[in-house]
Amino acid sequence: MTETEIDPFQNFDARTLDFERAYREGVLVDGVELDKMPWDHGKPKQTLLKLLKENRIPLEGDLLDIGCGPGDNAIHLAGLGYRVTGVDFAPSAIAKANSRAAQQGVTATFAVADATELAGFDDDFDTVVSASLFHCFTAEQRPDYVAALARAMRSGARLLQWCARGDLAGPEPITDEMLRTAFAGQEWTIVSLSPEFVTMPALKQEHRHDIKGNQFEVDENGAPLLPIWVLEVTRN
């Protein structure tokens, strides 16, 4: 990219992204066509695998994968014997999830749903995993998302959520204070909140920076290291 070219990702804001168009047309931002979304690795996320290795996702009960996208986390969990429901706002993402589940011969339920409402899901889940979703909400939407989770989760249920840290996904930095404030209500007990990193090899070299233009650090394979928060809370 030359000095006179403008990077279309410079003003990226996950809060205004049209996810249905992104999945249907491969357009994350105008001016850039992608074979697939940068978060679509065709396999379960690193953070999910780490949480499973640490035995932080109990096998018992009903599990919700909220903002499941093309379903890879939910499909992996179903293959391990979890009873999984995956929901996403984008119908094209749910179509991909159903197709991938059928191809892999696993049983999981997928449905189109608004994460800020979760209509039809009341007191249904013992565990919720939420991957790269929280940073997609505006300040006005975050309380609705948390309230929807509270309605959908049973007493004693566990939420395991990871999202962008800092201004990776838009101009409003995601801070530890923001997360603690969102889950400060009497319905919740925060178990842990930690800063971590994940790799995103699907992102092309010229776009491997944050919205301020700072280049990400890379791992031993040259893949960008993306800063995230990992939050665990329980429903009281």
C-alpha positions as CSV (number, residue, x, y, z in Angstrom):
1,M,0.0,0.0,0.0
2,T,1.5,3.3,-1.0
3,E,1.5,6.5,1.1
4,T,-1.3,8.0,-1.1
5,E,-3.6,4.9,-0.8
6,I,-6.2,4.9,2.0
7,D,-6.7,1.7,3.9
8,P,-10.5,1.0,4.0
9,F,-10.0,-0.6,7.4
10,Q,-8.8,2.7,8.9
11,N,-12.3,3.6,10.1
12,F,-13.6,0.1,10.8
13,D,-16.3,-0.1,13.5
14,A,-17.7,-3.4,14.5
15,R,-20.7,-1.7,16.0
16,T,-22.0,-0.6,12.5
17,L,-21.0,-3.7,10.5
18,D,-23.6,-5.4,8.4
19,F,-22.9,-9.0,9.3
20,E,-25.5,-10.5,7.0
21,R,-23.9,-8.7,4.0
22,A,-20.5,-9.7,5.3
23,Y,-21.4,-13.4,5.3
24,R,-23.5,-13.3,2.1
25,E,-21.2,-11.2,-0.1
26,G,-17.8,-11.4,1.6
27,V,-17.7,-7.7,2.2
28,L,-16.4,-6.6,5.6
29,V,-15.8,-3.0,4.6
30,D,-16.5,-1.3,1.2
31,G,-13.6,-1.7,-1.2
32,V,-12.3,-5.0,0.2
33,E,-13.7,-8.4,-0.9
34,L,-12.8,-11.4,1.2
35,D,-13.0,-15.1,0.5
36,K,-14.2,-15.4,4.1
37,M,-14.4,-13.4,7.3
38,P,-11.1,-12.9,9.2
39,W,-12.6,-14.7,12.2
40,D,-13.7,-17.7,10.1
41,H,-10.9,-20.2,10.4
42,G,-13.1,-23.2,9.7
43,K,-12.2,-24.6,13.1
44,P,-12.8,-23.9,16.8
45,K,-11.3,-20.7,18.2
46,Q,-8.0,-20.9,20.2
47,T,-9.7,-19.4,23.2
48,L,-12.4,-22.0,23.2
49,L,-9.8,-24.8,23.0
50,K,-7.8,-23.2,25.9
51,L,-11.0,-23.0,28.0
52,L,-11.8,-26.6,27.3
53,K,-8.2,-27.7,28.2
54,E,-8.6,-25.8,31.5
55,N,-11.9,-27.6,32.2
56,R,-13.8,-24.3,32.4
57,I,-16.7,-25.4,30.2
58,P,-18.7,-28.1,32.0
59,L,-20.1,-30.9,29.9
60,E,-23.3,-31.2,31.9
61,G,-26.5,-29.2,31.0
62,D,-27.4,-27.0,28.0
63,L,-24.9,-24.7,26.3
64,L,-25.6,-21.6,24.2
65,D,-23.1,-20.3,21.7
66,I,-24.2,-16.7,21.2
67,G,-23.1,-14.9,18.1
68,C,-22.0,-18.3,16.7
69,G,-21.2,-17.2,13.2
70,P,-20.6,-20.1,10.9
71,G,-20.8,-22.5,13.8
72,D,-17.3,-23.8,14.3
73,N,-17.2,-23.5,18.1
74,A,-20.7,-25.0,18.5
75,I,-19.9,-27.8,16.1
76,H,-16.7,-28.7,17.9
77,L,-18.5,-28.7,21.3
78,A,-21.3,-30.9,19.9
79,G,-18.7,-33.3,18.6
80,L,-17.4,-33.6,22.2
81,G,-20.9,-34.5,23.4
82,Y,-22.1,-31.0,24.5
83,R,-25.8,-30.3,24.1
84,V,-25.4,-27.1,22.0
85,T,-27.6,-24.3,20.6
86,G,-26.0,-21.7,18.4
87,V,-27.6,-18.4,17.6
88,D,-26.6,-15.5,15.3
89,F,-28.2,-12.4,13.9
90,A,-27.2,-13.2,10.3
91,P,-29.3,-15.8,8.5
92,S,-26.4,-16.5,6.1
93,A,-24.1,-17.4,9.1
94,I,-26.8,-19.8,10.4
95,A,-27.1,-21.4,7.0
96,K,-23.3,-21.9,6.9
97,A,-23.5,-23.4,10.4
98,N,-26.2,-25.9,9.5
99,S,-24.3,-26.9,6.4
100,R,-21.0,-27.4,8.3
101,A,-22.7,-29.4,11.1
102,A,-24.3,-31.7,8.5
103,Q,-21.0,-32.1,6.7
104,Q,-19.3,-33.1,9.9
105,G,-22.1,-35.4,11.1
106,V,-22.8,-33.7,14.4
107,T,-26.0,-32.7,16.0
108,A,-26.4,-29.0,17.1
109,T,-29.3,-26.7,17.0
110,F,-28.9,-23.4,15.2
111,A,-31.3,-20.4,15.0
112,V,-31.4,-16.8,13.9
113,A,-31.7,-14.6,17.0
114,D,-31.0,-11.1,18.2
115,A,-28.4,-11.3,21.0
116,T,-29.9,-8.3,22.7
117,E,-33.3,-10.0,23.0
118,L,-32.9,-13.8,22.8
119,A,-36.6,-14.1,22.3
120,G,-37.9,-17.6,23.1
121,F,-35.0,-18.5,25.3
122,D,-35.9,-18.2,29.0
123,D,-34.1,-20.0,31.8
124,D,-32.7,-22.5,29.2
125,F,-29.0,-22.6,29.6
126,D,-26.4,-23.7,32.1
127,T,-23.4,-22.4,30.1
128,V,-23.0,-19.7,27.5
129,V,-19.9,-19.0,25.3
130,S,-19.7,-15.7,23.6
131,A,-16.8,-15.2,21.1
132,S,-16.0,-11.8,19.7
133,L,-19.5,-10.4,20.2
134,F,-19.4,-7.9,23.0
135,H,-17.4,-5.3,21.1
136,C,-20.1,-5.3,18.4
137,F,-22.6,-3.6,20.7
138,T,-23.2,0.1,21.2
139,A,-23.4,1.6,24.7
140,E,-27.1,1.5,24.3
141,Q,-27.2,-2.2,23.3
142,R,-24.9,-3.5,26.0
143,P,-27.4,-3.4,28.8
144,D,-30.0,-5.2,26.6
145,Y,-27.4,-7.9,25.8
146,V,-26.6,-8.5,29.4
147,A,-30.3,-8.5,30.4
148,A,-31.1,-11.0,27.6
149,L,-28.3,-13.3,28.9
150,A,-29.7,-13.0,32.5
151,R,-33.1,-14.2,31.2
152,A,-31.7,-17.0,29.2
153,M,-29.3,-18.4,31.8
154,R,-30.4,-20.5,34.8
155,S,-29.3,-19.8,38.3
156,G,-25.7,-20.9,38.7
157,A,-25.0,-20.8,35.0
158,R,-21.6,-19.7,33.7
159,L,-20.8,-17.2,30.9
160,L,-17.4,-17.4,29.2
161,Q,-16.9,-14.4,27.0
162,W,-14.0,-13.1,25.0
163,C,-13.9,-9.9,23.0
164,A,-11.6,-7.3,21.5
165,R,-9.4,-5.4,23.9
166,G,-8.7,-1.7,23.4
167,D,-9.7,-0.1,20.1
168,L,-9.1,-3.2,18.0
169,A,-12.7,-3.3,16.7
170,G,-13.6,0.3,16.6
171,P,-13.1,3.8,18.0
172,E,-14.6,3.0,21.4
173,P,-12.0,1.1,23.4
174,I,-13.1,-2.0,25.2
175,T,-11.7,-1.6,28.7
176,D,-11.8,-3.8,31.8
177,E,-14.0,-1.1,33.5
178,M,-16.5,-1.3,30.7
179,L,-16.8,-5.1,31.1
180,R,-17.0,-4.9,34.9
181,T,-19.7,-2.2,34.7
182,A,-21.7,-4.2,32.2
183,F,-21.9,-7.2,34.6
184,A,-22.0,-5.3,37.9
185,G,-25.7,-6.1,38.5
186,Q,-27.0,-8.3,41.3
187,E,-27.6,-11.1,38.8
188,W,-23.9,-11.6,38.3
189,T,-20.7,-12.6,40.0
190,I,-17.5,-11.9,38.1
191,V,-15.1,-14.9,38.5
192,S,-12.2,-13.6,36.4
193,L,-11.2,-11.0,33.8
194,S,-7.9,-11.3,32.1
195,P,-6.1,-9.7,29.1
196,E,-4.9,-12.3,26.6
197,F,-3.9,-12.6,22.9
198,V,-5.1,-14.7,19.9
199,T,-3.7,-15.0,16.4
200,M,-5.6,-14.1,13.3
201,P,-3.6,-15.6,10.3
202,A,-6.5,-14.9,7.8
203,L,-5.9,-11.2,7.8
204,K,-3.7,-10.0,4.9
205,Q,-0.4,-8.3,5.7
206,E,-1.5,-4.8,4.6
207,H,-4.4,-4.9,7.1
208,R,-2.6,-6.2,10.1
209,H,-2.9,-3.1,12.3
210,D,-5.4,-1.4,14.6
211,I,-7.7,1.4,13.6
212,K,-5.0,3.9,14.6
213,G,-2.6,2.3,12.1
214,N,-0.3,0.6,14.7
215,Q,1.0,-2.7,13.5
216,F,0.2,-5.7,15.6
217,E,2.9,-7.8,17.2
218,V,3.2,-11.2,15.5
219,D,3.8,-14.7,16.7
220,E,6.6,-17.1,15.6
221,N,4.7,-17.8,12.4
222,G,4.2,-14.2,11.5
223,A,0.5,-14.1,12.4
224,P,-0.7,-11.0,14.1
225,L,-1.3,-11.2,17.9
226,L,-4.7,-9.6,18.6
227,P,-5.4,-8.4,22.2
228,I,-8.6,-9.7,23.8
229,W,-10.4,-9.8,27.1
230,V,-11.5,-13.2,28.5
231,L,-14.3,-12.8,31.1
232,E,-16.0,-15.4,33.2
233,V,-19.1,-14.7,35.2
234,T,-21.8,-16.7,36.9
235,R,-25.5,-16.1,37.0
236,N,-26.6,-15.7,40.6
